[in-house]
Amino acid sequence: MEYRTVDHWENLFRQCQREAFHLETRDSYRELNEAERLQKFLNGEFPPDPNTPWQALMREITGRGVVVSRVRVVTEPHSDYQRWLLSVTVHNINAGEDIRYVPRDSVGDVPSDDWWLLDGEQVGYNLWDADGNPVGIGLTTDPGIVEYCQRARERLWVLATPYAEYSAQ
């Protein structure tokens, strides 16, 4: 497995030709660029679309035909972070992502790590420190790991509910 710094994600997405799939398994994340918006949400404030660099990148790569999708495996009732995420996911949808949700207790065995499956050929694991801060990427093209992630994606995708339907519940 090859280690890359967190800032390498943008390059990996720009190299994608066909698809990028993300499996999210955590109920909360410590992303410094989200902290202020999360706190405002918890204070009852609902700011307009922030038009983040992530959304700009997603518009760029989906605009050239790359399919970007995610399954979020969530605990119900939702953590504060997941409640906030539900309130802002529409902006990612508007940027071209297809995001779906599946309750953790309805899917059985779920991979414990978050990862991106890129073009069905490589897997980028999100790496975290003990405090939950993002610290890098574990990147691999190992055929066994890629196949495992493809099978997990296929199984979870059919069980997951599209964002619009899930958020309306």
Secondary structure as the mmCIF struct_conf table of DSSP 4:
data_model
#
loop_
_struct_conf.conf_type_id
_struct_conf.id
_struct_conf.beg_label_comp_id
_struct_conf.beg_label_asym_id
_struct_conf.beg_label_seq_id
_struct_conf.end_label_comp_id
_struct_conf.end_label_asym_id
_struct_conf.end_label_seq_id
STRN STRN1 GLU A 2 ARG A 4
HELX_RH_3T_P HELX_RH_3T_P1 VAL A 6 HIS A 8
HELX_RH_AL_P HELX_RH_AL_P1 TRP A 9 GLN A 15
BEND BEND1 GLN A 17 ARG A 18
STRN STRN2 GLU A 19 GLU A 24
BEND BEND2 ASP A 27 ASP A 27
HELX_RH_3T_P HELX_RH_3T_P2 LEU A 32 GLU A 34
HELX_RH_AL_P HELX_RH_AL_P2 ALA A 35 LEU A 42
TURN_TY1_P TURN_TY1_P1 ASN A 43 GLY A 44
HELX_LH_PP_P HELX_LH_PP_P1 PRO A 47 ASP A 49
HELX_RH_AL_P HELX_RH_AL_P3 PRO A 53 GLY A 63
TURN_TY1_P TURN_TY1_P2 ARG A 64 GLY A 65
STRN STRN3 VAL A 67 VAL A 74
BEND BEND3 GLU A 76 PRO A 77
HELX_LH_PP_P HELX_LH_PP_P2 HIS A 78 SER A 79
HELX_RH_AL_P HELX_RH_AL_P4 ASP A 80 ASN A 94
TURN_TY1_P TURN_TY1_P3 ALA A 95 GLY A 96
STRN STRN4 ASP A 98 PRO A 103
HELX_RH_3T_P HELX_RH_3T_P3 ARG A 104 SER A 106
BEND BEND4 VAL A 107 VAL A 107
BEND BEND5 ASP A 109 ASP A 109
BEND BEND6 SER A 112 ASP A 113
STRN STRN5 TRP A 115 LEU A 118
TURN_TY1_P TURN_TY1_P4 ASP A 119 GLU A 121
STRN STRN6 GLN A 122 TRP A 128
TURN_TY1_P TURN_TY1_P5 ALA A 130 ASP A 131
BEND BEND7 GLY A 132 GLY A 132
STRN STRN7 PRO A 134 THR A 140
HELX_RH_AL_P HELX_RH_AL_P5 PRO A 143 LEU A 159
STRN STRN8 THR A 161 PRO A 162
HELX_RH_AL_P HELX_RH_AL_P6 TYR A 163 ALA A 168
#
